[in-house]
């Protein structure tokens, strides 16, 4: 009988793991469904403008959209390099004009 109990207990563990994974997927779907459709394009355009003046990687910029009952918030975080890289990029941008 202990062999049967072993297989029965793994089924309940499997079911709970499957339920947890499904809850994660549903949460992600809800999160992405509420985002505006223009957000990826906005992020790319912001990246182009920032790169015009400062050399930054794609990973250095994060765009976060939050929606509450009364307001929507767009948060933009940029990790800027040290001042030397900033001056070089600005000089190159000025020369390009």
C-alpha angles and dihedrals in degrees: 000000000000090000091058091048089054092057093043093054092051090054092057090047090049091050093050091048091049091048091050092049091049091051090052091050092049091049091052091048091052091048094052094040091061094051118100114255092232094060098095092048091047090051092051093048092048089050091053092050093047092047088054088069106019133033106237135156124239088250090057092071125064126181118199126187121197127182125197130175094272106024148026121222128199112196120193120192120187125183104211123204122235120291095263093063090046093055092048093051092047091050092050091048090051091050091050092058 
